[in-house]
Amino acid sequence: MIDLTVLLNRESGEALYSQLYQYIKQEILGGKLAAETRLPSIRSLAAHLHISRNTVDLAYQQLLAEGYVQSRPRSGLYVIDLELESLPLSHQMNKKGLKNKAQASSAIRYDFRYGDVDAAHFPFAAWRKLANLSLHQDQLDLCSYGDPLGEPGLREEIAKYLHGSRGVNCTPEQMMIGAGVQYLLGVLSRLLSGANNGSEMAMEEPGYDGVRTIFAHHGFHIHPIPLETDGLNIQKLYESKSRIVYMTPSHQFPYGMVMPLPKRMQLLKWAADQIGIIIEDDYDSEFRYVGKPIPSLQSLDTHDRTVYLGTFSKCLLPSLRIAYMVLPQKLIELHAEQDYRLYDQTVSRFHQKTLELFMKNGHWEAHIRRMRNVYREKQFTLISMLQQLMGAQVTIIGQDAGLHILLRVHNGMDEQQLIATAEEESVRVYPVSLFWAQRADAEKSMVQIGFGGLSKEDITEGVRALYRAWFEKRRDE
């Protein structure tokens, strides 16, 4: 049931019941009152509009008489599906059948969405205990706004962790906490606009479409730079004349290659030559399954030209909305000059304090080790099933790290056909073409498959369903 708010004009000369009837009728015809919407009771609507029950009753009787609503015993008045009622009976039955079929096809059982995580392994008990400590009366100072850059204690813990795990060299004063990487990139866009680096920005092609959109909305002209087998084409980067580049060197998104050390040094030379800025997004560096980790670009940068970005969304929960950004000294100074400290912090102080305690008490590193094993087993299950069932009929891309792979399917279907036929088997896979700035250059027979949020059993059954959709059914046709 809904509330209806209508301005009735007692001076118009038109009866109030007629005004109410006309209003509800137009709301139904205009689609604002959808089919199956329950109208308020006579008593409640009369009280809400400060009119008599007789007025509401007369309006409802008129709607009933004209077929806009129907009465259901002991339940109330409901808006009728006018489109359905206008059809012959046989067509009504067909339409209902089509609706049921559409609803059935939308019942996805195996959703290979990238970005979903294994919430079942989240340490709820430890987090709840530390959250309760954060809410203790001794922590009353957490009830105020706090430091715009983020809680000093949390920034200190993150700085220590990044130095040990990724070699990042920073002080807590260089770090900013924010509600997700996209928010922090918005702040960074405004800083870069005032840093005299120009409005030209280079990005990997393909690359993260969300980032491309953020920078474009802030007035940057994006230059897509093609990839080589080991990452960004440095020569094309020079030719672009950009002095800012956004990239994902430790696990290129979406292809998954890892930029080797020699090319990292070339990229840092580019930054020094151009007096440029590198934006290094290390979005899922914790999950590497093959080979030794390569130090971050920021840790190799002797000229302080690198912005380093990371998030807790992949390792903890996306809903916590906690990410961090390490700024070079020049941008930290610009941040202070432009009065960005007047902006309030966007992450709950209680969540920040809980995460600080979580890291300080050793839970964070233990959780990372546990989740690395969990995701390694899931990834092994996915790769093994694909190889077992599909073999040479598919090419697996980006399997050394992260929580997704790309799958090139050799069955003659394009991207949309692969997605549509998978949904017929109650499986959802995702397009890759969105990641190209130049959509015409996108690969035609490739999909993205994320595995973080599915159990090993669901991954197994999901791959079997994909095999039926893409190969078995085609043989039967």
QUIMO-V798694 format. One record per residue. SS is DSSP state (H for helix, E for strand, - for the rest). PSI is psi in degrees with one decimal (* if undefined). D_LAST is the distance of its C-alpha to the last C-alpha in Angstrom with 1 decimal. Layout:
ss = [SS | SS]
psi = [PSI | PSI]
d_last = [D_LAST | D_LAST]
This chain:
ss = [- | - | - | - | - | - | - | - | - | - | - | - | - | - | - | H | H | H | H | H | H | H | H | H | H | H | H | H | H | - | - | - | - | - | - | - | - | E | - | - | - | H | H | H | H | H | H | H | H | - | - | - | H | H | H | H | H | H | H | H | H | H | H | H | H | H | - | - | E | E | E | E | - | - | - | E | E | E | E | - | - | H | H | H | H | - | - | - | H | H | H | H | H | H | H | H | H | H | H | H | H | H | H | H | H | - | - | - | - | E | E | - | - | - | - | - | - | - | H | H | H | - | - | H | H | H | H | H | H | H | H | H | H | H | - | - | H | H | H | H | H | H | H | - | - | - | - | - | - | - | - | H | H | H | H | H | H | H | H | H | H | H | H | H | H | H | - | - | - | - | - | H | H | H | E | E | E | E | - | - | H | H | H | H | H | H | H | H | H | H | H | H | H | - | - | - | - | - | - | E | E | E | E | E | E | - | - | - | H | H | H | H | H | H | H | H | H | - | - | - | E | E | E | E | E | E | E | E | - | - | E | E | - | H | H | H | H | H | H | - | - | - | - | E | E | E | E | - | - | - | - | - | - | - | - | - | - | - | - | - | H | H | H | H | H | H | H | H | H | H | H | H | H | H | - | - | E | E | E | E | E | - | - | - | - | - | - | E | - | - | - | - | - | - | - | - | H | H | H | H | - | - | - | - | - | E | E | E | E | E | E | - | - | - | - | - | - | H | H | H | - | - | E | E | E | E | - | - | H | H | H | H | H | H | H | H | H | - | - | H | H | H | - | - | - | - | - | - | H | H | H | H | H | H | H | H | H | H | H | H | - | - | H | H | H | H | H | H | H | H | H | H | H | H | H | H | H | H | H | H | H | H | H | H | H | H | H | H | H | H | H | H | H | E | E | E | E | - | - | - | E | - | - | E | E | E | E | E | E | - | - | - | - | - | H | H | H | H | H | H | H | H | H | H | - | - | E | E | - | E | E | - | H | H | H | - | - | - | H | H | H | - | - | - | - | E | E | E | E | E | - | - | - | - | - | H | H | H | H | H | H | H | H | H | H | H | H | H | H | H | H | H | H | H | H | H | -]
psi = [148.2 | 167.9 | 146.3 | 121.9 | 113.9 | 138.9 | 108.0 | 130.4 | 106.3 | -11.1 | 0.2 | -19.1 | -15.8 | 137.1 | 143.6 | -38.9 | -36.0 | -41.8 | -43.4 | -43.8 | -47.5 | -39.0 | -49.8 | -39.7 | -47.2 | -34.8 | -37.6 | -48.4 | -33.2 | -1.2 | 3.7 | -24.7 | 102.9 | 161.1 | 142.4 | 4.0 | 132.2 | 127.6 | 153.8 | 154.0 | 158.3 | -45.1 | -49.1 | -39.6 | -38.5 | -42.7 | -39.1 | -41.3 | -2.7 | 48.7 | 171.4 | 156.8 | -33.6 | -38.3 | -46.1 | -42.6 | -43.0 | -41.7 | -43.6 | -38.8 | -37.4 | -41.2 | -40.1 | -45.9 | -34.3 | -1.7 | 21.3 | -24.1 | 163.6 | 148.7 | 133.2 | 124.6 | 133.1 | 21.1 | -48.4 | -164.2 | 135.6 | 141.6 | 136.2 | 147.0 | 96.2 | -35.8 | -40.9 | -41.2 | -25.2 | -9.4 | 155.1 | 158.4 | -43.2 | -36.9 | -34.8 | -43.6 | -40.8 | -41.8 | -41.7 | -39.1 | -40.0 | -39.5 | -44.2 | -38.9 | -41.9 | -40.6 | -38.7 | -41.1 | -22.2 | -2.3 | 82.6 | 124.5 | -32.6 | 102.5 | 105.8 | 54.5 | 129.0 | 138.9 | -22.7 | 144.8 | 169.7 | 86.1 | -21.3 | -25.8 | 7.4 | 135.7 | 73.0 | -41.3 | -47.7 | -42.2 | -42.3 | -42.7 | -44.5 | -32.9 | -39.0 | -38.1 | -37.9 | -27.1 | 7.1 | 154.6 | -23.6 | -13.4 | 33.7 | -24.6 | -20.2 | -7.9 | -8.6 | -175.5 | -40.6 | -178.0 | 128.7 | -27.5 | -13.1 | 163.2 | 126.3 | -40.5 | -40.8 | -42.2 | -36.0 | -43.1 | -42.2 | -41.8 | -42.5 | -43.1 | -45.6 | -36.4 | -40.9 | -36.3 | -32.7 | 0.8 | 10.2 | 131.3 | 108.4 | 161.1 | 161.0 | -27.3 | -18.8 | -3.7 | 145.1 | 131.1 | 143.7 | 165.4 | 69.6 | 154.0 | -36.9 | -40.3 | -46.6 | -35.2 | -30.9 | -43.3 | -45.5 | -39.1 | -42.7 | -35.9 | -44.0 | -32.2 | -26.5 | 7.8 | 8.7 | 35.0 | 6.4 | 176.9 | 11.8 | 130.4 | 135.3 | 145.8 | 153.3 | 144.3 | 107.8 | 166.7 | -179.5 | 114.5 | -31.5 | -40.9 | -43.6 | -41.7 | -41.8 | -48.7 | -37.9 | -40.1 | -23.1 | 15.4 | 9.6 | 141.9 | 119.8 | 128.0 | 109.7 | 124.2 | 122.6 | 158.4 | 151.3 | -179.2 | -23.2 | 18.8 | -159.0 | 140.0 | 106.3 | -37.6 | -43.4 | -30.6 | -44.8 | -43.9 | -23.1 | -17.8 | 8.7 | 150.9 | 9.4 | 136.7 | 132.6 | 135.4 | 166.0 | 73.6 | -28.5 | -16.3 | 85.0 | 132.0 | 120.8 | -3.1 | -27.9 | -1.7 | 153.3 | 125.5 | 122.4 | 165.0 | -45.3 | -41.3 | -31.4 | -40.1 | -34.8 | -39.8 | -40.5 | -33.9 | -39.8 | -44.9 | -40.1 | -41.9 | -42.0 | -1.6 | 48.6 | -178.7 | 130.3 | 128.4 | 107.5 | 110.0 | 109.1 | 54.3 | -29.1 | 44.2 | -18.3 | -20.9 | 83.9 | 129.4 | -15.6 | 133.3 | 174.9 | 146.6 | 142.6 | 137.4 | 152.2 | 157.6 | -41.0 | -36.7 | -21.4 | -7.0 | 109.9 | -3.5 | 4.6 | 53.1 | 11.0 | 131.0 | 130.5 | 128.5 | 141.4 | 168.2 | 154.9 | 3.4 | -38.2 | -29.6 | -32.0 | -100.8 | 136.1 | -31.8 | -16.6 | -26.4 | 57.4 | 118.9 | 171.0 | 156.1 | 128.5 | 121.4 | 143.5 | 158.9 | -38.0 | -42.1 | -28.7 | -43.8 | -40.0 | -36.8 | -42.4 | -42.0 | -35.9 | 13.3 | 32.8 | -13.0 | -8.0 | -15.5 | 130.8 | 150.3 | 139.7 | -6.8 | 135.8 | 133.1 | -31.7 | -41.5 | -39.6 | -43.8 | -39.6 | -44.5 | -38.1 | -48.0 | -36.9 | -42.2 | -42.2 | -33.9 | 8.0 | -0.4 | -34.5 | -52.6 | -35.6 | -39.6 | -41.6 | -45.4 | -42.4 | -46.8 | -30.7 | -40.5 | -41.5 | -48.3 | -30.6 | -41.6 | -40.1 | -43.2 | -39.6 | -41.6 | -45.5 | -50.2 | -43.5 | -44.2 | -41.3 | -44.1 | -39.5 | -44.7 | -37.3 | -24.0 | -128.0 | -2.8 | -7.6 | 156.8 | 125.5 | 131.1 | 134.1 | 43.2 | 7.1 | -17.1 | 170.1 | -172.0 | 21.7 | 162.7 | 164.8 | 145.3 | 116.4 | 120.3 | 125.9 | 68.6 | 10.2 | -7.2 | 148.7 | -178.6 | -49.1 | -37.1 | -39.9 | -43.0 | -44.9 | -43.9 | -31.1 | -40.1 | -28.4 | -23.3 | 19.3 | 33.0 | 139.7 | 122.8 | 172.4 | 151.4 | 154.6 | -21.0 | -25.3 | -23.4 | -6.4 | 130.5 | -36.8 | 90.7 | -29.8 | -21.8 | -5.4 | 148.7 | 142.4 | -25.5 | 51.4 | 143.8 | 160.9 | 135.4 | 112.8 | 149.9 | 0.4 | -36.9 | -1.3 | 148.6 | 164.4 | -35.4 | -42.7 | -35.4 | -45.2 | -50.4 | -34.8 | -40.5 | -38.0 | -40.6 | -37.9 | -40.7 | -42.3 | -43.8 | -41.2 | -21.9 | -51.7 | -44.6 | -36.3 | -33.1 | -32.5 | -19.1 | *]
d_last = [48.2 | 49.4 | 52.8 | 53.6 | 56.1 | 57.5 | 60.8 | 62.6 | 65.5 | 68.4 | 70.4 | 67.9 | 69.1 | 65.6 | 65.3 | 63.7 | 61.3 | 60.1 | 59.6 | 57.6 | 55.5 | 54.8 | 53.9 | 51.3 | 49.9 | 49.3 | 47.8 | 45.2 | 44.5 | 44.3 | 41.7 | 44.2 | 44.3 | 40.7 | 39.5 | 40.5 | 43.4 | 46.4 | 49.6 | 52.8 | 55.1 | 58.1 | 60.5 | 58.8 | 58.1 | 61.7 | 63.0 | 60.8 | 61.9 | 65.4 | 65.3 | 66.0 | 63.6 | 64.3 | 63.0 | 59.7 | 59.5 | 60.1 | 57.4 | 54.8 | 55.9 | 55.2 | 51.7 | 51.0 | 52.5 | 50.3 | 47.1 | 46.4 | 46.7 | 46.5 | 48.8 | 47.5 | 50.2 | 51.7 | 49.3 | 50.2 | 48.9 | 45.4 | 44.0 | 41.6 | 38.2 | 39.5 | 36.2 | 34.7 | 38.0 | 38.0 | 34.8 | 34.8 | 34.1 | 30.7 | 29.7 | 31.3 | 29.1 | 26.0 | 27.3 | 28.1 | 24.7 | 23.2 | 25.9 | 25.0 | 21.3 | 22.5 | 24.9 | 22.5 | 20.1 | 23.3 | 24.2 | 23.6 | 24.4 | 24.3 | 25.9 | 26.3 | 29.0 | 31.5 | 35.1 | 34.6 | 37.0 | 37.6 | 40.2 | 40.4 | 42.5 | 44.8 | 48.4 | 49.1 | 52.3 | 53.9 | 52.9 | 54.3 | 57.5 | 58.0 | 57.1 | 59.8 | 62.3 | 61.4 | 62.3 | 65.6 | 68.7 | 69.9 | 67.1 | 68.3 | 68.2 | 64.4 | 64.7 | 65.7 | 63.6 | 64.1 | 63.8 | 61.5 | 60.2 | 59.4 | 61.3 | 63.5 | 62.8 | 59.1 | 59.3 | 61.5 | 59.1 | 56.1 | 58.3 | 59.3 | 55.7 | 54.4 | 57.3 | 56.5 | 52.8 | 52.2 | 55.7 | 56.0 | 59.6 | 60.6 | 63.1 | 62.2 | 63.9 | 61.2 | 58.4 | 57.0 | 54.9 | 52.6 | 49.9 | 46.9 | 46.4 | 45.6 | 48.9 | 50.8 | 49.1 | 50.5 | 53.9 | 53.5 | 52.5 | 55.8 | 57.8 | 56.3 | 57.1 | 60.7 | 60.7 | 61.1 | 57.9 | 56.6 | 53.5 | 51.2 | 48.7 | 46.3 | 43.1 | 40.4 | 37.4 | 35.0 | 37.1 | 37.5 | 36.9 | 39.2 | 42.1 | 41.5 | 41.8 | 45.0 | 46.8 | 45.7 | 47.1 | 50.4 | 50.8 | 49.6 | 47.9 | 45.0 | 44.6 | 41.2 | 42.0 | 39.2 | 38.6 | 39.2 | 38.0 | 41.0 | 41.0 | 42.7 | 43.9 | 47.7 | 48.6 | 46.4 | 48.0 | 51.4 | 50.4 | 49.2 | 52.9 | 51.8 | 54.2 | 51.8 | 48.5 | 46.2 | 44.2 | 42.6 | 43.9 | 43.5 | 39.7 | 38.5 | 36.4 | 33.4 | 33.1 | 35.3 | 37.6 | 41.2 | 43.9 | 46.2 | 50.0 | 51.0 | 48.8 | 50.1 | 53.6 | 52.6 | 51.4 | 54.6 | 56.6 | 54.7 | 55.9 | 59.4 | 59.4 | 58.1 | 59.9 | 56.5 | 54.7 | 51.7 | 49.7 | 48.2 | 45.6 | 45.4 | 42.9 | 41.7 | 44.0 | 44.5 | 41.1 | 41.1 | 39.6 | 40.4 | 43.8 | 47.0 | 47.2 | 48.7 | 51.5 | 50.8 | 51.8 | 54.4 | 56.1 | 56.4 | 57.7 | 61.5 | 61.8 | 60.5 | 57.8 | 54.8 | 53.6 | 51.8 | 49.3 | 47.9 | 46.5 | 46.5 | 43.2 | 41.1 | 43.7 | 45.0 | 43.4 | 42.2 | 44.1 | 47.4 | 47.2 | 49.5 | 49.3 | 52.0 | 53.1 | 55.8 | 57.6 | 59.8 | 63.5 | 63.6 | 60.9 | 62.6 | 65.8 | 64.1 | 62.5 | 66.1 | 67.5 | 64.9 | 65.8 | 62.3 | 64.2 | 64.7 | 61.0 | 60.5 | 58.3 | 54.8 | 54.1 | 55.8 | 58.9 | 58.2 | 54.8 | 56.4 | 59.2 | 56.8 | 54.8 | 58.1 | 59.1 | 55.7 | 56.1 | 59.8 | 59.5 | 56.9 | 53.9 | 52.0 | 51.9 | 51.1 | 48.2 | 46.9 | 47.1 | 45.3 | 42.5 | 42.1 | 41.4 | 39.0 | 36.9 | 37.0 | 35.6 | 32.8 | 32.0 | 32.1 | 29.6 | 27.2 | 27.6 | 27.4 | 24.2 | 22.5 | 23.9 | 23.1 | 19.4 | 18.4 | 21.3 | 21.4 | 18.2 | 20.4 | 24.1 | 26.3 | 29.2 | 32.4 | 32.5 | 36.3 | 37.4 | 36.7 | 34.4 | 31.2 | 29.1 | 27.0 | 23.6 | 22.2 | 18.5 | 17.3 | 13.6 | 14.3 | 14.4 | 17.8 | 20.0 | 19.1 | 15.3 | 16.0 | 18.4 | 16.4 | 13.3 | 15.9 | 17.7 | 14.9 | 15.7 | 19.4 | 20.2 | 22.2 | 22.6 | 24.8 | 25.1 | 27.4 | 28.1 | 30.8 | 33.0 | 33.4 | 36.4 | 34.9 | 31.3 | 30.4 | 31.1 | 28.7 | 26.0 | 22.6 | 20.2 | 22.5 | 23.1 | 26.1 | 26.1 | 29.3 | 30.2 | 33.7 | 33.2 | 30.8 | 31.9 | 30.8 | 28.9 | 27.0 | 26.3 | 24.8 | 22.6 | 21.7 | 20.5 | 18.4 | 16.8 | 16.2 | 14.7 | 12.1 | 11.5 | 11.6 | 10.3 | 9.0 | 6.3 | 5.2 | 5.6 | 3.8 | 0.0]
